[in-house]
Amino acid sequence: MSGSIRAALADTVPSEALLPESEVGGWNPGGGPPEVVVAPSSEEEVSLVLARAGQEGWRVLPAGMGRWLKGGGALKVDLVLSTVRLRGMQEYEPADLTFTAFGGTPLRELQAAFLAKGQWLPLDPPGGRGGSLGALVALGLAGPLRQGFGTPRDHVLGLTLVTGDGRILRWGGRVVKNVAGFDLTRLSVGNWRSLGIITSVSARLFPMPAEEVTLVLAAPAAEDLLATARAVALSPLPVSAIELLDPLPGEDEARAGLALRLLGSRAQVEEMETRIRGEWGRVGGSPTLGASAIRRFSGAESREFQQGLEDWEEDAALVLRMSLLPSRLETLLREARQLASLPGGFPPSGRPGPPLAAHVGAGVLRVAIGGLPEGGKPLDEWVRALQGLRERVLRNGGSLTLSVGPEKIMREVGAWGAMGAEGKIVEGLRRQFDPKGTLPPGRFAPRVP
Amino acid sequence: MPDSLPSQVLSELCSAVGPEWIITDRDRLLVYEADAQTAHRSRPRAVVLPRTTEEAASVFGILHRNGIPVVPRGAGTGLSGGALALRGGVVVGTSRMNRILELDPENRRALLQCGVVNSHLSAAAAPFGLYYPPDPSSQTACTIGGNVAENSGGPHCLKYGVTTRYITGLRVVLPDGDLLWLGGQGKDSPALDLVGLFVGSEGCFGLAAEVEVALLPLPEGTRTLLAIFERLEDAGRAVTDIISAGLLPAALEIVDRNTIRAVEASIFAAGYPTDAEAALVVEFDGLERGLDEEAERAGECCAAAGAREVRRARTSEERVALWKGRKKAFGAMGRLAPDLLVQDATVPRTRLPEVLARISEIAGRHRLQVANVFHAGDGNLHPNIVFDRRDPEETRRVEEASKEIMMTCVEAGGTITGEHGVGCDKRKYMPLVFSAVELEALREVKAVFDPQGLCNPGKVLPDPEEAP
């Protein structure tokens, strides 16, 4: 069996598309190395590989640069199909504020090209600087900037999807308004590799703001900052990111912080800062907190602070992502605090519970668990606690997903949990796009009994 | 004229919604034979007007069991013949499903029945300092459900985006009458975006009976400019210059000479100079502070591009006056000829000047008068052709010019419809933008929601055997 896929693919794609055996090891973290990693250099080759996989019954994991592959849990696959050789800008017209690039293009490379023209793609997903455009879109990832700019669903104008059975489908285009046909662009954004592999993306860009400031308000605990956070989120101020962090990174003394990213013209940023300082003085900043309760980063310092937040999930053993209506953020904080009583190590922050980060305006709370018990009864306790937590969040109309986690937890709790009645539509769509079941099966698990 | 409904189906429908809410009278059905794109007409077999989501679900179930096609219809303001009942279909009208179920300022969201009128939502949200941004021209009449079906736009989507950006949940009636929640409650789990897929499905996947929308805070301030140009290309260049300067206006709208003349000759006269070739409306909104500076910079861009005059609105009355020539353009064109073909193509913004020149050339060659009104900021063109349907030879020229205009836009990297939808009007042009494999994939996606093909048949997708 060993080597048979490699041999079969040698007839399908040029030999340089097959990564040397010595390099396949790291490509399917947790799920065991694939037999082959294939990196085609054209959409046609991607299509041929997937069609062949369907005939042979191989299971294929679509990938970009290898970032975010742990997301959703480990999978057993025969083949990793990477877009690393399908890269580069296809079209960039700055005056249109749009671009088209191949799926495997590193985000870092794209942002540098936009910056040179005074523009940017305002997305800051966890770990984003190391990923590719196609993977970002496939997972629909967003970070704090979603407050001001939305998620990839709001930015992507069109894309090319090579379906699980190798059909090359182009949806949308590079115009901002487009309602020709059903919106399969939106369906493909955030499909988590369940419908196909994204080989090309068109998206809209924004002018780089003239001025940038991050204000960080600090307090002993996240709960102390909640009122100010909500007041800012409900004000007419166009704040670009409202991130509640507990603990606040880079501090000697452990305390919580509210990081507010202000972008715009100089006048707009000044105005936002003045009003936020006023609000903070009125609601949150009591004299006992002292002058150090507010910190200000501007320009490059602000960008550096914000980039640091992109690494927030890095190295965590388990990341929970909970969402409820934004007015119920306090409920989410309380639920997250309860995890502190479970066995296992948290980083020695001296905080009551694991590190928390909330997108205040969206009602999303992330929890990073640094260490977990190896197994046995203590790990079982975690499984039960997480199941109970998901049930409570679901009952309140929200959701709980696990971005990364150890195999047992991902298996028994599930990254997404049960699907509701929409499961039959999801399954129907997957059958249409991936009739042979070539793509990873563990995404959006159908209804569990 | 299709046969009337079998009596047993009628009686089932009667018990679902009450006999007074079923229209079968031929004269009363006349209202439902077309939408605002009156070139297409087809009288439905009946119209049913449910009040609740559950009633709507029963109606869909009854029709489905009897193999009768069903077409959801909001206010009938659509411009692509999307709400017509073809193939012996029954219209489910949503005019009675017009309640705002929940207004939740704490979470900047609202839950509505689909028949709520677009501008009524913003009016209800205003006391909380909130509004619903998508503002199609028909906003005082069109329904949120219709906006969801068409993924409607409007002049302010340059900055704020189109309908899909604001829809966070849908309670849908599937074609077989099943009820299903998609998204909602601000749900934010990374799963297939079925809400995004349903928005813009033109009534082909079922009825979006209840709609959860996101609201935004009302802007503190607004600045509006009107720039008058001697040449249409100069107005186009001003638009590109404004965007290139890093400014993001809430709206950038152009009307051309033919439109200006039509407006000024009508009761809607807005004081635009009739010897001008183009008028550009530029609007900024947001925090009060900094707005003057933005408006100033945009005014400079217009002047540099050759504007002979830049007017600034200082009061809200002046603002309404500046907008008038743009907002009343369609109404005014009614004066020019009995019929108006409203086009809706989109091109990348930078290709506007050359595409406009091509459109003018096409119209001249076919001896037709085109009046252009467009969302210049997002490249969405509405070249409107005035004609007389009673003249078959002229109608044929309109058809030919129309197709050439669409091909021109597609060749320039654009598409056949930016905000009006495909409906039955543009489905024959779908092969201009999609391959046979892609069209087949679209059909398969429809079949997932509607395996029997009973929900709004004859729309969006060309029949497989139809040649391009």
Boltz contact constraints between the chains, C-beta under 6 A:
constraints:
  - contact:
      token1: [A, 93]
      token2: [B, 350]
      max_distance: 6.0
  - contact:
      token1: [A, 95]
      token2: [B, 240]
      max_distance: 6.0
  - contact:
      token1: [A, 95]
      token2: [B, 244]
      max_distance: 6.0
  - contact:
      token1: [A, 95]
      token2: [B, 350]
      max_distance: 6.0
  - contact:
      token1: [A, 96]
      token2: [B, 348]
      max_distance: 6.0
  - contact:
      token1: [A, 96]
      token2: [B, 349]
      max_distance: 6.0
  - contact:
      token1: [A, 96]
      token2: [B, 350]
      max_distance: 6.0
  - contact:
      token1: [A, 140]
      token2: [B, 190]
      max_distance: 6.0
  - contact:
      token1: [A, 154]
      token2: [B, 165]
      max_distance: 6.0
  - contact:
      token1: [A, 167]
      token2: [B, 437]
      max_distance: 6.0
  - contact:
      token1: [A, 169]
      token2: [B, 438]
      max_distance: 6.0
  - contact:
      token1: [A, 169]
      token2: [B, 441]
      max_distance: 6.0
  - contact:
      token1: [A, 173]
      token2: [B, 415]
      max_distance: 6.0
  - contact:
      token1: [A, 175]
      token2: [B, 346]
      max_distance: 6.0
  - contact:
      token1: [A, 175]
      token2: [B, 348]
      max_distance: 6.0
  - contact:
      token1: [A, 175]
      token2: [B, 379]
      max_distance: 6.0
  - contact:
      token1: [A, 175]
      token2: [B, 414]
      max_distance: 6.0
  - contact:
      token1: [A, 175]
      token2: [B, 415]
      max_distance: 6.0
  - contact:
      token1: [A, 176]
      token2: [B, 378]
      max_distance: 6.0
  - contact:
      token1: [A, 177]
      token2: [B, 153]
      max_distance: 6.0
  - contact:
      token1: [A, 177]
      token2: [B, 346]
      max_distance: 6.0
  - contact:
      token1: [A, 177]
      token2: [B, 378]
      max_distance: 6.0
  - contact:
      token1: [A, 177]
      token2: [B, 380]
      max_distance: 6.0
  - contact:
      token1: [A, 177]
      token2: [B, 418]
      max_distance: 6.0
  - contact:
      token1: [A, 177]
      token2: [B, 419]
      max_distance: 6.0
  - contact:
      token1: [A, 178]
      token2: [B, 415]
      max_distance: 6.0
  - contact:
      token1: [A, 179]
      token2: [B, 151]
      max_distance: 6.0
  - contact:
      token1: [A, 179]
      token2: [B, 200]
      max_distance: 6.0
  - contact:
      token1: [A, 179]
      token2: [B, 417]
      max_distance: 6.0
  - contact:
      token1: [A, 179]
      token2: [B, 421]
      max_distance: 6.0
  - contact:
      token1: [A, 180]
      token2: [B, 415]
      max_distance: 6.0
  - contact:
      token1: [A, 180]
      token2: [B, 416]
      max_distance: 6.0
  - contact:
      token1: [A, 180]
      token2: [B, 417]
      max_distance: 6.0
  - contact:
      token1: [A, 180]
      token2: [B, 433]
      max_distance: 6.0
  - contact:
      token1: [A, 181]
      token2: [B, 442]
      max_distance: 6.0
  - contact:
      token1: [A, 182]
      token2: [B, 201]
      max_distance: 6.0
  - contact:
      token1: [A, 182]
      token2: [B, 442]
      max_distance: 6.0
  - contact:
      token1: [A, 182]
      token2: [B, 445]
      max_distance: 6.0
  - contact:
      token1: [A, 183]
      token2: [B, 196]
      max_distance: 6.0
  - contact:
      token1: [A, 183]
      token2: [B, 197]
      max_distance: 6.0
  - contact:
      token1: [A, 183]
      token2: [B, 200]
      max_distance: 6.0
  - contact:
      token1: [A, 186]
      token2: [B, 193]
      max_distance: 6.0
  - contact:
      token1: [A, 186]
      token2: [B, 196]
      max_distance: 6.0
  - contact:
      token1: [A, 187]
      token2: [B, 193]
      max_distance: 6.0
  - contact:
      token1: [A, 187]
      token2: [B, 197]
      max_distance: 6.0
  - contact:
      token1: [A, 190]
      token2: [B, 190]
      max_distance: 6.0
  - contact:
      token1: [A, 190]
      token2: [B, 193]
      max_distance: 6.0
  - contact:
      token1: [A, 207]
      token2: [B, 246]
      max_distance: 6.0
  - contact:
      token1: [A, 236]
      token2: [B, 217]
      max_distance: 6.0
  - contact:
      token1: [A, 236]
      token2: [B, 220]
      max_distance: 6.0
  - contact:
      token1: [A, 265]
      token2: [B, 290]
      max_distance: 6.0
  - contact:
      token1: [A, 267]
      token2: [B, 289]
      max_distance: 6.0
  - contact:
      token1: [A, 267]
      token2: [B, 290]
      max_distance: 6.0
  - contact:
      token1: [A, 268]
      token2: [B, 287]
      max_distance: 6.0
  - contact:
      token1: [A, 268]
      token2: [B, 290]
      max_distance: 6.0
  - contact:
      token1: [A, 271]
      token2: [B, 287]
      max_distance: 6.0
  - contact:
      token1: [A, 271]
      token2: [B, 289]
      max_distance: 6.0
  - contact:
      token1: [A, 323]
      token2: [B, 188]
      max_distance: 6.0
  - contact:
      token1: [A, 325]
      token2: [B, 107]
      max_distance: 6.0
  - contact:
      token1: [A, 325]
      token2: [B, 186]
      max_distance: 6.0
  - contact:
      token1: [A, 326]
      token2: [B, 107]
      max_distance: 6.0
  - contact:
      token1: [A, 327]
      token2: [B, 106]
      max_distance: 6.0
  - contact:
      token1: [A, 327]
      token2: [B, 107]
      max_distance: 6.0
  - contact:
      token1: [A, 363]
      token2: [B, 186]
      max_distance: 6.0
  - contact:
      token1: [A, 364]
      token2: [B, 188]
      max_distance: 6.0
  - contact:
      token1: [A, 397]
      token2: [B, 185]
      max_distance: 6.0
  - contact:
      token1: [A, 399]
      token2: [B, 187]
      max_distance: 6.0
  - contact:
      token1: [A, 399]
      token2: [B, 189]
      max_distance: 6.0
  - contact:
      token1: [A, 401]
      token2: [B, 189]
      max_distance: 6.0
  - contact:
      token1: [A, 421]
      token2: [B, 180]
      max_distance: 6.0
  - contact:
      token1: [A, 422]
      token2: [B, 182]
      max_distance: 6.0
  - contact:
      token1: [A, 422]
      token2: [B, 194]
      max_distance: 6.0
  - contact:
      token1: [A, 426]
      token2: [B, 192]
      max_distance: 6.0
  - contact:
      token1: [A, 428]
      token2: [B, 448]
      max_distance: 6.0
  - contact:
      token1: [A, 429]
      token2: [B, 448]
      max_distance: 6.0
  - contact:
      token1: [A, 432]
      token2: [B, 444]
      max_distance: 6.0
  - contact:
      token1: [A, 444]
      token2: [B, 191]
      max_distance: 6.0
